Amino acid sequence: MAAGSAIQIPTRLPLLLTHESVLLPGSTMRTSVDSPRNMQLVRSRLLKGTSLRSTIIGVIPNTSDPTSDCDDLPSLHRIGTAALAVQVVGSNWPKPHYTLLVTGLCRFQILQLLKEKPYPVAEVQQLDRLEQFTNGHKSEEELGELSEQFYKYAVQLVEMLDMSVPAVAKLRRLLDNLPREALPDILTSIIRTTNQEKLQILDAVRLEERFKMTIPLLVRQIEGLKLLQKTRKSKQDDDKRVVAIRPSRRISHGSITEDEEEEEDHDDVVMLEKKIRTSSMSEQALKVCLKEIKRLKKMPQSMPEYALTRNYLELMVELPWNKSTKDRLEIRAARIVLDNDHYAMEKLKKRVLEYLAVRQLKNNLKGPILCFVGPPGVGKTSVGRSIAKTLGREFHRIALGGVCDQSDIRGHRRTYVGSMPGRIINGLKTVGVNNPVFLLDEVDKLAKSLQGDPAAALLEVLDPEQNHSFTDHYLNVAFDLSQVLFIATANTTATIPPALLDRMEVIQVPGYTQEEKIEIAHRHLIPKQLELHGLTPQQIQIPQVTTLGIITRYTREAGVRALDRKLGAICRAVAVKVAEGQHKEAKPDRAELGEGEDCKEHITEDAKPESISDTADLALPPEMPILIDFHALKDILGPPMYDMEVSERLNQPGVAIGLAWTPLGGEIMFVEASRMDGEGQLTLTGQLGDVMKESAHLAISWLRSNAKRYRLTNASGSFDLLDNTDIHLHFPAGAVTKDGPSAGVTIVTCLASLFSGRLVCSDVAMTGEITLRGLVLPVGGIKDKVLAAHRAGLKRIILPQRNEKDLEEIAAPVRQELSFVLAACLDEVLNAAFDGGFAVKPSLEHLNSKL
């Protein structure tokens, strides 16, 4: 046996008083210090000390430090532990305090208390160094037996723990390397013991007593571990027995049986493997799934990857690898369905019927990639749902507006936390078949960010030559998308990347004419609003002339959404009248019950439709049906929002009407010009783009070069139009950004009107790009522009001659109401824009020969 510790402590030690814990030699303890004397000890001794001796303090257990400096010290415990302060951490929350990390060195005994303030200091005697273990041959043999017995129990206790834990393995090595006399204190501080038991071990100065007191504590800990292990084992056996019995269990008094979904995880894995083997997935996918199921069987359920792998395998089983619906290929029935669901849209209907016809002739036809481009509210999304209904396929809509992460399309890799498949694979899982109709809504509003470009991710999805082996990052195996019918919708093709646009078959969906809107309102919108508001045709009548008034005076759009909202407002107002009328009819009935024979006959009138604006007798319920006329429109919808102001705005020179295309449909656009004395500057206002500014400079340059020809002069009579003259061109609606080359002919006509002093015809609108030589070049969006002019009540439209082919897309009723002038040069434009033409003035000068 060793003769004790080689540590020598000072004979005078500052004392740290603790109450909640006991520090034993060889162990480490973290304690909080917040009492006055202990705080002063830390500040004066530990924080200001510069030597190693200043970090050695005496820790006195089972003694509380008074909360005030004025209070006397309580009686101190006789035995303490000399400790080395390893770490000091201060904090001001919730109150000032220090946290000490101290390591026990050896025992000491207090001989005399030297002082109490500012912190206690005592004269001590080190006990472990003074103890002698050779008090006789018999005592030495007994101490050796106790030491071996203690070591045996200590080893048994440690080996019952999980040796894979680093702290347990380190403790096992310490049992062999540390002196035997140090083990009782160390193990007592590790095992589950009370503070009173630790205090008894601290007071056991003799090593023989220490072994005798520690061995029962070890035995108690060993028995507790044995009981815990036995309990866990019996629970596992019970679980196995329940799993074996569970398939035959039934609930006797109910109809609910416990099916395979309620089995334990092991049985679920077996069932999952069975589903994988019986599924119709591809060979590559089957190989990957079998490999993952093997890993799953070897993986503990507590691992986070267990749930991720299981979710992946369940998704692979649920995907429709070969499950599809049978198409309805009857063209006549498909035509009837499309005509009933949507009015007009002949291009779309024709393309769907073509697909059905080819599908009849060839079974393995790949799904087309269609892109419907048109203004909002024309039915692009609803026609996609009708196509799915016509084909008898499942329909799934994917909203792409604002998507800025390519993972939304391709999915996340399974290495990331919270990974999930992309919207394409999720959609296939939702519909459960591999040949649905996918509507990619608002494909023109995809955004690009640091997470990638989703438009680039769509290239693989929407390419018929590649999507038969689409690879989602989450699946990491190929999936066949060739049977999916993809339909994309957009308001404009300007924001769609060219590579993506090249992969799609673009079908333009222009706005509706007034006649088409009236038909749509009476076929679809009014019946829908009546059903939504609980009304019947016997209660409300909306004539076609009223519908036309709503279209022309309360809405100005390419689609029918605003029209639908206005009809809803009318139905709500009528519903109020109907509900009030029913309430008023109920009052005379209750009066008849009380008065009996005294009731008088009501005055009856001939049944006739009554306007909602009639207020002759508010006490009587309204007669049915309620007729919606122009007076009712004003009462319900307010004053008209749009007036026909075209003729009023063309009552002076320098104003012309142009036609513009926007993603929301066609619009008419006024161009105004004025001149004033100045230095020959051209001012452009109206939030114009660079192309439109260039068109304005082209127009003024062409007019200046042809001023003599048309006899155009400025205010001083000079043919130089900018000589001492400033020109201001303004495009109203300055809050709206405007750009494009199609305003060129309008600007020329406006400036020609300004300098000639003649008025432009009030029923003429125009569009076309110009060149410096006076040619008129073709532009786009002709159908939308013509419909905008028709909505505004204009009768004559000037178009570039090379746009004549676009007139075939315009409905015949609209073409019959309009007069089209096809111009190849600016001379023809000016002649058509002014009453009586804009003829060239004959030159009075003669050419004289100089030969």
ChimeraX attribute file (.defattr): number of C-alpha atoms within 10 A of each C-alpha:
attribute: neighborCount
match mode: 1-to-1
recipient: residues
	/A:1	12
	/A:2	10
	/A:3	13
	/A:4	17
	/A:5	16
	/A:6	10
	/A:7	10
	/A:8	12
	/A:9	21
	/A:10	14
	/A:11	13
	/A:12	18
	/A:13	22
	/A:14	25
	/A:15	24
	/A:16	26
	/A:17	25
	/A:18	19
	/A:19	12
	/A:20	12
	/A:21	17
	/A:22	23
	/A:23	28
	/A:24	29
	/A:25	22
	/A:26	17
	/A:27	19
	/A:28	19
	/A:29	15
	/A:30	16
	/A:31	14
	/A:32	17
	/A:33	22
	/A:34	15
	/A:35	18
	/A:36	16
	/A:37	24
	/A:38	23
	/A:39	19
	/A:40	17
	/A:41	21
	/A:42	22
	/A:43	13
	/A:44	13
	/A:45	18
	/A:46	21
	/A:47	12
	/A:48	11
	/A:49	13
	/A:50	10
	/A:51	9
	/A:52	10
	/A:53	14
	/A:54	18
	/A:55	20
	/A:56	24
	/A:57	26
	/A:58	29
	/A:59	26
	/A:60	24
	/A:61	25
	/A:62	18
	/A:63	17
	/A:64	17
	/A:65	20
	/A:66	16
	/A:67	11
	/A:68	10
	/A:69	15
	/A:70	8
	/A:71	9
	/A:72	11
	/A:73	16
	/A:74	10
	/A:75	9
	/A:76	16
	/A:77	15
	/A:78	12
	/A:79	22
	/A:80	31
	/A:81	26
	/A:82	31
	/A:83	27
	/A:84	20
	/A:85	20
	/A:86	14
	/A:87	13
	/A:88	15
	/A:89	10
	/A:90	12
	/A:91	10
	/A:92	8
	/A:93	7
	/A:94	6
	/A:95	8
	/A:96	12
	/A:97	18
	/A:98	20
	/A:99	16
	/A:100	18
	/A:101	17
	/A:102	23
	/A:103	22
	/A:104	24
	/A:105	23
	/A:106	25
	/A:107	25
	/A:108	24
	/A:109	20
	/A:110	21
	/A:111	13
	/A:112	12
	/A:113	16
	/A:114	13
	/A:115	12
	/A:116	15
	/A:117	14
	/A:118	14
	/A:119	20
	/A:120	20
	/A:121	21
	/A:122	19
	/A:123	17
	/A:124	23
	/A:125	19
	/A:126	20
	/A:127	18
	/A:128	21
	/A:129	17
	/A:130	11
	/A:131	14
	/A:132	13
	/A:133	16
	/A:134	13
	/A:135	8
	/A:136	8
	/A:137	9
	/A:138	10
	/A:139	13
	/A:140	15
	/A:141	12
	/A:142	11
	/A:143	20
	/A:144	15
	/A:145	12
	/A:146	19
	/A:147	20
	/A:148	12
	/A:149	14
	/A:150	22
	/A:151	19
	/A:152	12
	/A:153	17
	/A:154	20
	/A:155	14
	/A:156	14
	/A:157	19
	/A:158	16
	/A:159	13
	/A:160	13
	/A:161	12
	/A:162	11
	/A:163	14
	/A:164	8
	/A:165	9
	/A:166	10
	/A:167	10
	/A:168	16
	/A:169	15
	/A:170	11
	/A:171	16
	/A:172	17
	/A:173	10
	/A:174	13
	/A:175	18
	/A:176	11
	/A:177	9
	/A:178	10
	/A:179	13
	/A:180	18
	/A:181	18
	/A:182	17
	/A:183	22
	/A:184	25
	/A:185	21
	/A:186	19
	/A:187	19
	/A:188	21
	/A:189	22
	/A:190	9
	/A:191	13
	/A:192	12
	/A:193	14
	/A:194	12
	/A:195	17
	/A:196	12
	/A:197	15
	/A:198	20
	/A:199	19
	/A:200	13
	/A:201	24
	/A:202	21
	/A:203	17
	/A:204	17
	/A:205	17
	/A:206	14
	/A:207	21
	/A:208	18
	/A:209	14
	/A:210	20
	/A:211	23
	/A:212	18
	/A:213	17
	/A:214	20
	/A:215	21
	/A:216	13
	/A:217	16
	/A:218	22
	/A:219	16
	/A:220	13
	/A:221	16
	/A:222	18
	/A:223	12
	/A:224	12
	/A:225	15
	/A:226	12
	/A:227	11
	/A:228	11
	/A:229	13
	/A:230	12
	/A:231	12
	/A:232	11
	/A:233	12
	/A:234	11
	/A:235	12
	/A:236	12
	/A:237	12
	/A:238	12
	/A:239	13
	/A:240	13
	/A:241	11
	/A:242	14
	/A:243	14
	/A:244	10
	/A:245	10
	/A:246	16
	/A:247	14
	/A:248	8
	/A:249	11
	/A:250	13
	/A:251	9
	/A:252	8
	/A:253	6
	/A:254	7
	/A:255	7
	/A:256	9
	/A:257	13
	/A:258	13
	/A:259	11
	/A:260	12
	/A:261	10
	/A:262	12
	/A:263	16
	/A:264	14
	/A:265	11
	/A:266	12
	/A:267	14
	/A:268	15
	/A:269	18
	/A:270	13
	/A:271	15
	/A:272	17
	/A:273	20
	/A:274	11
	/A:275	16
	/A:276	22
	/A:277	15
	/A:278	11
	/A:279	17
	/A:280	16
	/A:281	19
	/A:282	14
	/A:283	9
	/A:284	10
	/A:285	19
	/A:286	19
	/A:287	13
	/A:288	15
	/A:289	22
	/A:290	15
	/A:291	11
	/A:292	16
	/A:293	19
	/A:294	12
	/A:295	13
	/A:296	19
	/A:297	13
	/A:298	9
	/A:299	14
	/A:300	11
	/A:301	13
	/A:302	8
	/A:303	9
	/A:304	11
	/A:305	16
	/A:306	16
	/A:307	13
	/A:308	17
	/A:309	18
	/A:310	17
	/A:311	13
	/A:312	17
	/A:313	23
	/A:314	15
	/A:315	15
	/A:316	22
	/A:317	22
	/A:318	15
	/A:319	23
	/A:320	21
	/A:321	20
	/A:322	13
	/A:323	11
	/A:324	16
	/A:325	14
	/A:326	9
	/A:327	15
	/A:328	16
	/A:329	18
	/A:330	14
	/A:331	18
	/A:332	9
	/A:333	12
	/A:334	22
	/A:335	15
	/A:336	11
	/A:337	15
	/A:338	22
	/A:339	14
	/A:340	12
	/A:341	15
	/A:342	17
	/A:343	16
	/A:344	16
	/A:345	19
	/A:346	12
	/A:347	12
	/A:348	20
	/A:349	17
	/A:350	11
	/A:351	13
	/A:352	18
	/A:353	20
	/A:354	13
	/A:355	15
	/A:356	19
	/A:357	14
	/A:358	12
	/A:359	17
	/A:360	16
	/A:361	9
	/A:362	10
	/A:363	8
	/A:364	10
	/A:365	13
	/A:366	16
	/A:367	19
	/A:368	19
	/A:369	19
	/A:370	21
	/A:371	25
	/A:372	27
	/A:373	23
	/A:374	26
	/A:375	24
	/A:376	21
	/A:377	19
	/A:378	22
	/A:379	20
	/A:380	24
	/A:381	20
	/A:382	13
	/A:383	19
	/A:384	25
	/A:385	20
	/A:386	18
	/A:387	23
	/A:388	19
	/A:389	17
	/A:390	23
	/A:391	20
	/A:392	17
	/A:393	22
	/A:394	20
	/A:395	19
	/A:396	20
	/A:397	17
	/A:398	15
	/A:399	16
	/A:400	23
	/A:401	15
	/A:402	13
	/A:403	20
	/A:404	19
	/A:405	20
	/A:406	22
	/A:407	23
	/A:408	17
	/A:409	24
	/A:410	25
	/A:411	23
	/A:412	20
	/A:413	17
	/A:414	18
	/A:415	10
	/A:416	9
	/A:417	11
	/A:418	9
	/A:419	15
	/A:420	22
	/A:421	22
	/A:422	19
	/A:423	19
	/A:424	22
	/A:425	23
	/A:426	16
	/A:427	20
	/A:428	22
	/A:429	17
	/A:430	14
	/A:431	17
	/A:432	18
	/A:433	20
	/A:434	24
	/A:435	26
	/A:436	25
	/A:437	25
	/A:438	23
	/A:439	26
	/A:440	23
	/A:441	21
	/A:442	21
	/A:443	29
	/A:444	23
	/A:445	19
	/A:446	19
	/A:447	18
	/A:448	16
	/A:449	11
	/A:450	8
	/A:451	10
	/A:452	14
	/A:453	18
	/A:454	22
	/A:455	24
	/A:456	15
	/A:457	17
	/A:458	18
	/A:459	19
	/A:460	19
	/A:461	24
	/A:462	26
	/A:463	19
	/A:464	18
	/A:465	12
	/A:466	14
	/A:467	20
	/A:468	18
	/A:469	15
	/A:470	21
	/A:471	18
	/A:472	21
	/A:473	19
	/A:474	20
	/A:475	23
	/A:476	14
	/A:477	16
	/A:478	16
	/A:479	21
	/A:480	17
	/A:481	26
	/A:482	24
	/A:483	20
	/A:484	24
	/A:485	23
	/A:486	23
	/A:487	27
	/A:488	27
	/A:489	25
	/A:490	27
	/A:491	22
	/A:492	19
	/A:493	18
	/A:494	11
	/A:495	14
	/A:496	16
	/A:497	14
	/A:498	10
	/A:499	11
	/A:500	17
	/A:501	17
	/A:502	13
	/A:503	19
	/A:504	20
	/A:505	14
	/A:506	18
	/A:507	15
	/A:508	18
	/A:509	23
	/A:510	26
	/A:511	27
	/A:512	25
	/A:513	22
	/A:514	18
	/A:515	15
	/A:516	13
	/A:517	23
	/A:518	22
	/A:519	16
	/A:520	18
	/A:521	22
	/A:522	15
	/A:523	15
	/A:524	15
	/A:525	20
	/A:526	20
	/A:527	14
	/A:528	15
	/A:529	21
	/A:530	19
	/A:531	12
	/A:532	12
	/A:533	13
	/A:534	10
	/A:535	17
	/A:536	13
	/A:537	14
	/A:538	10
	/A:539	17
	/A:540	23
	/A:541	19
	/A:542	17
	/A:543	13
	/A:544	14
	/A:545	13
	/A:546	18
	/A:547	25
	/A:548	16
	/A:549	15
	/A:550	22
	/A:551	23
	/A:552	20
	/A:553	15
	/A:554	20
	/A:555	19
	/A:556	19
	/A:557	23
	/A:558	27
	/A:559	22
	/A:560	23
	/A:561	16
	/A:562	17
	/A:563	22
	/A:564	17
	/A:565	14
	/A:566	20
	/A:567	21
	/A:568	19
	/A:569	15
	/A:570	19
	/A:571	22
	/A:572	19
	/A:573	15
	/A:574	21
	/A:575	18
	/A:576	10
	/A:577	16
	/A:578	21
	/A:579	11
	/A:580	14
	/A:581	17
	/A:582	12
	/A:583	12
	/A:584	15
	/A:585	13
	/A:586	10
	/A:587	10
	/A:588	12
	/A:589	10
	/A:590	10
	/A:591	12
	/A:592	13
	/A:593	10
	/A:594	10
	/A:595	10
	/A:596	9
	/A:597	8
	/A:598	9
	/A:599	12
	/A:600	9
	/A:601	6
	/A:602	7
	/A:603	5
	/A:604	6
	/A:605	7
	/A:606	6
	/A:607	9
	/A:608	11
	/A:609	17
	/A:610	17
	/A:611	20
	/A:612	22
	/A:613	17
	/A:614	11
	/A:615	10
	/A:616	7
	/A:617	8
	/A:618	9
	/A:619	10
	/A:620	12
	/A:621	16
	/A:622	22
	/A:623	18
	/A:624	17
	/A:625	20
	/A:626	23
	/A:627	21
	/A:628	23
	/A:629	19
	/A:630	16
	/A:631	13
	/A:632	19
	/A:633	21
	/A:634	12
	/A:635	13
	/A:636	19
	/A:637	16
	/A:638	11
	/A:639	11
	/A:640	14
	/A:641	12
	/A:642	13
	/A:643	10
	/A:644	13
	/A:645	10
	/A:646	18
	/A:647	11
	/A:648	9
	/A:649	14
	/A:650	19
	/A:651	13
	/A:652	13
	/A:653	20
	/A:654	25
	/A:655	28
	/A:656	30
	/A:657	29
	/A:658	27
	/A:659	27
	/A:660	26
	/A:661	21
	/A:662	15
	/A:663	16
	/A:664	18
	/A:665	25
	/A:666	25
	/A:667	22
	/A:668	22
	/A:669	20
	/A:670	21
	/A:671	20
	/A:672	22
	/A:673	22
	/A:674	16
	/A:675	20
	/A:676	14
	/A:677	15
	/A:678	12
	/A:679	12
	/A:680	16
	/A:681	14
	/A:682	15
	/A:683	13
	/A:684	17
	/A:685	12
	/A:686	16
	/A:687	18
	/A:688	17
	/A:689	13
	/A:690	13
	/A:691	15
	/A:692	20
	/A:693	21
	/A:694	13
	/A:695	25
	/A:696	25
	/A:697	16
	/A:698	20
	/A:699	25
	/A:700	20
	/A:701	16
	/A:702	18
	/A:703	23
	/A:704	17
	/A:705	14
	/A:706	16
	/A:707	19
	/A:708	17
	/A:709	15
	/A:710	18
	/A:711	16
	/A:712	23
	/A:713	20
	/A:714	21
	/A:715	15
	/A:716	12
	/A:717	11
	/A:718	15
	/A:719	20
	/A:720	19
	/A:721	24
	/A:722	22
	/A:723	18
	/A:724	16
	/A:725	18
	/A:726	18
	/A:727	22
	/A:728	15
	/A:729	21
	/A:730	20
	/A:731	18
	/A:732	14
	/A:733	12
	/A:734	12
	/A:735	8
	/A:736	11
	/A:737	10
	/A:738	20
	/A:739	17
	/A:740	18
	/A:741	22
	/A:742	27
	/A:743	28
	/A:744	28
	/A:745	31
	/A:746	32
	/A:747	32
	/A:748	26
	/A:749	26
	/A:750	28
	/A:751	28
	/A:752	28
	/A:753	24
	/A:754	24
	/A:755	21
	/A:756	16
	/A:757	14
	/A:758	16
	/A:759	20
	/A:760	26
	/A:761	18
	/A:762	21
	/A:763	17
	/A:764	23
	/A:765	26
	/A:766	30
	/A:767	30
	/A:768	28
	/A:769	20
	/A:770	28
	/A:771	16
	/A:772	15
	/A:773	12
	/A:774	19
	/A:775	17
	/A:776	27
	/A:777	22
	/A:778	18
	/A:779	17
	/A:780	14
	/A:781	17
	/A:782	25
	/A:783	21
	/A:784	28
	/A:785	26
	/A:786	30
	/A:787	27
	/A:788	25
	/A:789	27
	/A:790	20
	/A:791	20
	/A:792	19
	/A:793	17
	/A:794	23
	/A:795	15
	/A:796	22
	/A:797	24
	/A:798	24
	/A:799	28
	/A:800	25
	/A:801	16
	/A:802	14
	/A:803	16
	/A:804	15
	/A:805	9
	/A:806	12
	/A:807	15
	/A:808	10
	/A:809	12
	/A:810	16
	/A:811	16
	/A:812	10
	/A:813	10
	/A:814	15
	/A:815	16
	/A:816	9
	/A:817	13
	/A:818	16
	/A:819	14
	/A:820	19
	/A:821	19
	/A:822	18
	/A:823	23
	/A:824	19
	/A:825	18
	/A:826	22
	/A:827	17
	/A:828	18
	/A:829	26
	/A:830	23
	/A:831	16
	/A:832	22
	/A:833	27
	/A:834	19
	/A:835	13
	/A:836	8
	/A:837	13
	/A:838	19
	/A:839	13
	/A:840	13
	/A:841	11
	/A:842	10
	/A:843	10
	/A:844	5
	/A:845	6
	/A:846	6
	/A:847	5
	/A:848	6
	/A:849	5
	/A:850	4
	/A:851	3
